[in-house]
Amino acid sequence: MASGSSETQASTAKKSWDMTYPQYDHERAQYEAEVLFENIGTVDEIYRYDRKQQQDILNAKPWEKDPHFFTDIKISALALLKMVMHARSGGTLEVMGLLLGKVDANTMLVMDSFALPVEGTETRVNAQAQAYEYMTAYIESAKQVGRLENAIGWYHSHPGYGCWLSGIDVSTQMLNQNFQEPFVAIVIDPVRTISAGKVCLGAFRTYPKGYKPPNEEPSEYQTIPLNKIEDFGVHCKQYYSLEVSYFKSSLDRRLLDSLWNKYWVNTLSSASLLTNADYTTGQILDLSEKLEQSEAALGRGGFVLGCSDPHEKRTEDKLLKATKDSCKTTIEIIHGLMAQMIKDRLFNQIKPNKSDK
């Protein structure tokens, strides 16, 4: 009797389900679930670590035959967030950290990053014995919890003066590439990141000593402060930049969506013009000095183009570069003003409906 009653209840439940969801196809639902998990697996495939594959690449050392072997770098959302937050916390002082990851053909994959306890100034960072001890302990602890990636690079910040390698940076990167390849250098500008509204980041590798690179097309123009131009130009032919892209796992996507839903108010309430007021003032002062130099050069009847800047073509001059800097600063200020005006119209000038009176 009990068995018949349970069968009747099951039959009734099935009929109720079919009436509620008449177009529900169990086979199709199973297929869609398999496709979903297959896609998630594809997204997360990059996180799998193949020890044998990595060891084979290390043994082959293809980068020794081709100074341009590595052309791309992919950075995980986790590593990017940690680097940007660390750089931002340093303010006007440079910070430094290490990158953990692996290589895949001509691409370097940065899976994680961590900060190093270093002494930073406004122009350089100095890693002491404490930093190297911390670095070793961190990597060993990471391997104990299943993070098998090795150190594949380092990062540091250039607060307010762009993404490029100084003379000290070039020496440091050359030393690292000689003794612990593969290795990459990442430079972040947290100040310009806030001002421009997008991540200002560059990845670089140095050439072997004595190597003369072929003439390359100039990369995207960036503003270099007057007091940094000489250091920038002297070493610009000793390294090259990698194409940077970013990736995130299925879990990262959900976490970032949750964070956005929680902190979107902070985005609306922040103002880049106020946050970066000192940076904007510095940009205008630097621009005025460049214009004064250009005016003085024009007063002498022109000037001879130098080779201190790799982005300077023969047909360009200092005045044209100052014009580009002026346009960039103006656009960033206008964007900040437009954002403030839009927020003012949205939240401060909303008129109540007549029906509400």
Buried (B, 14 or more C-beta within 10 A) or exposed (E): EEEEEEEEEEEEEEEEEEEEEEEEEEEEEEEEEEEEEEEBEEBBEBEEBEEEEBEEBEEEEEBEEEBBBBBBBBBBBBBBBBBBEBBBEBBBBBBBBBBBBBBBEBBBBBBBBBBBEBBBEEBBBEBEEEBEEBBEEBBEEBEEEEEBBBBBBBBBBBBBBBBBBBEBBBBBBBEBBEEEBBBBBBBBBBBBBBBBEEBBBBBBBBBEEEEEEEEEEEEEBBBBBBEBBEBBBBBBBBBBBBEBEBBBBBBBEEBEEEEEEEEEEEEEEEBBBEBBEEBBEBBEEBBEEBBEBBEEBEEEEEBEBEEBBBBBEEEBBBBEBBBBBBEBBEEBBEBBEEBBEEEEEEEEEEEEEEEEE
